[in-house]
Amino acid sequence: MAYTPLNSLNAFLAVARRRSFAAAAREMGISSSALSQSVKQLETKLGVSLLARSSRSVAPTAAGERLLRAAGPAVDLALESLKSVTAKDGAITGALRLTVPMIAVSQPLARLLPVFMERHPGVEIEVRVEDRFVDAIAEGYDAGIRIIETINRDMVHVQLTGASKLVVAGAPAYFAKHGTPQTPPDLQKHVCINSRWPLSREPMHWKFERGKKTWKIVVEGPTTTNSFELSKSLAVSGAGMLYSMEALVADEVARGELQLVLEPYATTLPGLYLYFPSRVNLSPPLRAFVDLAREMATKRHKHP
C-alpha cells in the first residue's frame, strides 16, 4: 500500500502548534520518539525540512509555516467530521482553541463560556491566557480576543465589549495617608503599582487626556507585576494606586474598597473583539462560538 502521510501530517501540526515535541506527544498520547520519527518520515517524503530543532526549542521553518497555514484548518475539519459521525443528531463536537488577554477573562469570557458550554457540551475548549501579541492562526488557535488595533486586517472580527475608561483607583486608607492626586503629574509623587509591556522591559505608561492636552506618565513604586489580580489586591490593601479598565474595578468601587481619582483626565480603551480567519468553512465549534458571540453582542446593544 502506498504511504499516506495523514498521520505524519497530524503529528507535524501538533508539534508546530505546541512548539514542543513533549507537549505534542502528551496531547496525542504517544512517545516523543515516535512523534519525532513520524515528522521525520513526512519531511523525507516531501524532501523539505518542516521544523527547525535545537536543544531548547522547536519551530516551523518557512516551509513548515506554509504547511501549517494551508493544511491545519483542513485537517482539523476532517478530524471533527469523523467525531460528528458518532455524535447525536445536531450535536456539535470537536475542539475550540482560543487565545485571550487577561482583561478578557472576567468580561466577555465570563459571559460567553458558561452559555456555550451549556449549549454544546460535546466541545472541548482550550483557553490560553496571555497578554503578548499572538499570531493565533500560526500558533494553532481557532480564534482570539484582542483590542481592534492589534488584529490583522485580513481577519473577521466581532465586537464583544464596548469601549471602557482607563481609571486610577486606590483605597480610601491610601488617600487618607498620602493625599489625593489632582492632576496626572501628581502621580509621580505617589506610590503606584507598575506593570510592563508584554515581551518588553519597558514600563507601561499611564495615559490621560483632557481637551486637547494629553499626558503619558511613567509612575513610581516598589512593585511591578504582570498580574492584574495582584495589582488589585495590593491597591485594596492600601499599598498603592493602580491603573485599570473601569469595569474591572467596578465591584470594589461599589463596595467602597477602592475609589477613583483623576476621572476628568480618564482616557478610553477600545472594546475587545473576537477575531478569526476569513475562510468560509469554519469548524462547527468555532461557527457555534461566533454565532453565540454575535447573538450576545446584539443583546448587549439592545439592552446596554
ABEGO torsion letter per residue (X at the ends): XBBBAAAAAAAAAAAAAAGBAAAAAAAAGBBAAAAAAAAAAAAAAAGBBABBBBAABBBBBAAAAAAAAAAAAAAAAAAAAAAAAABBBGBBBEBBBBBBBAAAAABAAAAAAAAAAAABAABBBBBBBBABBBBAAAAGBABBBBBAAABBAABBBBBABBBBBBBBBBBAAAAAAAEBBABAAAAAABBBBBBBBBGBABBBBBBBBBEABBBBBBBBEABBBABAAAAAAAAAAGAEBBBBBAAAAAAAAAAGABBBBGAAABBBBBBBBBBBBBBABBBAAAAAAAAAAAAAAAAAAABX
